[in-house]
Amino acid sequence: QVQLVESGGGLVQAGGSLRLSCAASGRTFTSYTMGWFRQAPGKEREFVAAISWGGGSTYYADSVKGRFTISRDNAKNTVYLQMNSLTPEDTAVYYCAARRPFSRTTKAYDYEYWGQGTQVTVSS
């Protein structure tokens, strides 16, 4: 079992930045691929970014490529999502998720564990 707790969400103006954190506890964090998803009101949950257990492989949704950066600190059992150049279209609840083994899946149902989510609101 893996427990995930997100933090760092909030209200920011368009063009601004936020850094989300996801703290993991439970089973060995380093064996899990970590992902970020988001869900806006009335929309399906969508993939944002993911990172392999060692941090050597990352991939992103086209909508955030070049603006968002995923990283992890295995010593702290934490994964981060640095979000720059935010737009109102980035407004959503952001979820951290864990799966193994590593794959380039973007499907939410392929992830085993989920956090409770953190709200990100970008004002125009």
Phi, psi and chi 1 to 4 in degrees:
 res  aa     phi    psi   chi1   chi2   chi3   chi4
   1 GLN       -  139.6 -168.1   79.1    2.7      -
   2 VAL  -125.7  130.4  175.2      -      -      -
   3 GLN  -105.4  134.6  -67.8   79.5   42.2      -
   4 LEU  -125.2  133.9  -55.8  171.6      -      -
   5 VAL  -131.9  116.8  178.3      -      -      -
   6 GLU   -89.0  154.7  -57.0   95.3  -26.1      -
   7 SER  -155.5  167.7   60.8      -      -      -
   8 GLY   103.9   -4.5      -      -      -      -
   9 GLY   -71.1  171.4      -      -      -      -
  10 GLY   164.7 -166.1      -      -      -      -
  11 LEU  -103.5  130.8  174.3   63.7      -      -
  12 VAL  -142.9  151.2   63.7      -      -      -
  13 GLN   -79.9  154.5  -71.5 -170.4  -28.2      -
  14 ALA   -54.2  137.0      -      -      -      -
  15 GLY    91.6   -9.9      -      -      -      -
  16 GLY   -85.1 -174.1      -      -      -      -
  17 SER  -133.0  153.7  -61.7      -      -      -
  18 LEU  -144.5  152.5  -79.8  175.7      -      -
  19 ARG  -122.6  120.5 -172.0  175.8   81.4  154.5
  20 LEU   -92.8  147.0  -54.7 -177.1      -      -
  21 SER  -124.5  150.5  -61.2      -      -      -
  22 CYS  -135.6  112.4  172.9      -      -      -
  23 ALA   -94.5  131.0      -      -      -      -
  24 ALA  -111.9  146.4      -      -      -      -
  25 SER  -143.3  163.7   60.6      -      -      -
  26 GLY   109.3 -130.4      -      -      -      -
  27 ARG   -67.1  170.3  -68.6 -167.9  175.1 -148.0
  28 THR   -55.4  111.8  -53.5      -      -      -
  29 PHE   -62.0  -36.4  175.2   70.2      -      -
  30 THR   -68.2  -12.6   55.5      -      -      -
  31 SER   -90.2    0.5   63.6      -      -      -
  32 TYR  -109.1  138.8  -75.1   85.9      -      -
  33 THR   -75.9  136.5  -67.8      -      -      -
  34 MET  -114.1  139.6  -59.3  -59.8  -63.2      -
  35 GLY  -133.6  160.1      -      -      -      -
  36 TRP  -119.4  135.2  -74.3   96.2      -      -
  37 PHE  -126.8  167.0  -72.6   75.0      -      -
  38 ARG  -144.6  155.0   66.1 -174.1 -178.1 -174.0
  39 GLN  -140.8  117.4 -171.7  166.0   18.0      -
  40 ALA   -91.3  157.9      -      -      -      -
  41 PRO   -56.0  130.3  -26.0   35.0      -      -
  42 GLY    77.2    5.3      -      -      -      -
  43 LYS  -120.7  161.9  -65.0 -171.9  176.8 -179.0
  44 GLU   -76.5  157.5  -67.3 -172.4   -5.7      -
  45 ARG   -66.8  133.6 -167.8  167.8  -62.4 -170.3
  46 GLU  -125.9  148.6   66.0  171.7   -4.6      -
  47 PHE   -69.1  142.1  170.8   78.1      -      -
  48 VAL  -116.6  -55.1  175.1      -      -      -
  49 ALA  -163.4  160.1      -      -      -      -
  50 ALA  -149.0  159.3      -      -      -      -
  51 ILE  -143.1  138.5 -173.2  167.1      -      -
  52 SER   -71.0  170.5   60.4      -      -      -
  53 TRP   -59.8  -35.5   67.4  -89.9      -      -
  54 GLY   -93.3   -5.4      -      -      -      -
  55 GLY    85.7    0.4      -      -      -      -
  56 GLY   -77.4  -19.8      -      -      -      -
  57 SER  -125.1  130.5  -66.1      -      -      -
  58 THR  -134.6  153.2   58.8      -      -      -
  59 TYR  -152.2  156.8   59.8  104.5      -      -
  60 TYR  -136.0  154.4  -60.5   88.2      -      -
  61 ALA   -67.9  146.6      -      -      -      -
  62 ASP   -57.8  -32.1  -72.3  -17.9      -      -
  63 SER   -68.4  -18.4   58.7      -      -      -
  64 VAL  -118.3   -5.8  -53.4      -      -      -
  65 LYS   -57.6  131.6 -155.6  170.9  -67.5 -176.8
  66 GLY    88.2  -12.9      -      -      -      -
  67 ARG  -113.5  -34.9  -59.7 -171.9  -61.2  122.4
  68 PHE  -108.7  148.6  -69.2   11.2      -      -
  69 THR  -135.0  126.1  -57.9      -      -      -
  70 ILE   -99.2  141.3 -171.0  170.4      -      -
  71 SER  -150.7  168.8   61.6      -      -      -
  72 ARG  -146.3  151.5   66.4 -169.3  -65.0  164.6
  73 ASP  -124.7   99.3 -174.8  -20.2      -      -
  74 ASN   -68.2  -24.5  -73.4  -18.8      -      -
  75 ALA   -67.7  -26.7      -      -      -      -
  76 LYS  -105.3    2.6  -64.5 -178.1  178.3  179.6
  77 ASN    52.8   44.0  -76.7    4.8      -      -
  78 THR  -135.3  141.0  -58.7      -      -      -
  79 VAL  -119.1  145.7   63.0      -      -      -
  80 TYR  -122.4  156.0  -55.5   97.4      -      -
  81 LEU  -133.7  106.1 -174.9   68.2      -      -
  82 GLN   -86.8  122.6  177.1   66.3   44.6      -
  83 MET  -117.9  117.8  -53.9 -173.9  -65.0      -
  84 ASN  -116.7  163.7  -60.3  -32.4      -      -
  85 SER    50.4   47.8  -57.5      -      -      -
  86 LEU   -67.3  145.6  -73.9  161.5      -      -
  87 THR  -124.6  162.8   73.4      -      -      -
  88 PRO   -56.7  -26.2  -29.1   37.1      -      -
  89 GLU   -69.0  -13.2  -71.5   67.6   39.0      -
  90 ASP   -85.5   -4.6  -64.8  -45.4      -      -
  91 THR   -63.2  125.0  -64.8      -      -      -
  92 ALA  -178.3  170.7      -      -      -      -
  93 VAL   -87.8  128.2  176.8      -      -      -
  94 TYR  -103.1  130.9  -77.7   71.2      -      -
  95 TYR  -117.8  140.9  -63.5   91.0      -      -
  96 CYS   -96.2  144.1  175.2      -      -      -
  97 ALA  -145.1  157.9      -      -      -      -
  98 ALA  -132.8  143.6      -      -      -      -
  99 ARG  -152.2  164.7   63.6  160.7  -85.0  118.0
 100 ARG  -151.5  149.1   57.1  178.0 -179.8  176.3
 101 PRO   -83.0 -174.4   32.5  -36.0      -      -
 102 PHE   -69.4  134.8  176.4   75.3      -      -
 103 SER  -154.8  166.0   79.5      -      -      -
 104 ARG   -92.0   33.2  -69.2 -173.5  172.7  -94.3
 105 THR   -69.0  145.9 -179.9      -      -      -
 106 THR  -116.1   11.7   61.4      -      -      -
 107 LYS   -91.0  129.1  -56.5  -60.5 -175.8 -177.8
 108 ALA   -61.2  -35.9      -      -      -      -
 109 TYR   -70.3   -9.2   56.4   69.1      -      -
 110 ASP   -84.1   -6.7  -76.1  -28.0      -      -
 111 TYR   -99.1  138.6  -79.9   75.7      -      -
 112 GLU   -87.5  -40.1  -58.5  171.5   61.9      -
 113 TYR  -123.5  146.2  -58.0  104.3      -      -
 114 TRP  -136.9  147.2  -67.6   84.7      -      -
 115 GLY   -86.4 -177.6      -      -      -      -
 116 GLN   -86.8  -13.5   82.4  -70.0  -12.6      -
 117 GLY    96.1  153.8      -      -      -      -
 118 THR  -136.1  135.9 -174.5      -      -      -
 119 GLN   -81.7  132.1  176.1   70.1   47.9      -
 120 VAL  -120.3  123.4  171.2      -      -      -
 121 THR  -123.3  125.3  -56.9      -      -      -
 122 VAL  -113.9  118.5 -175.7      -      -      -
 123 SER   -92.7  148.6   63.2      -      -      -
 124 SER   -88.6      -   57.4      -      -      -
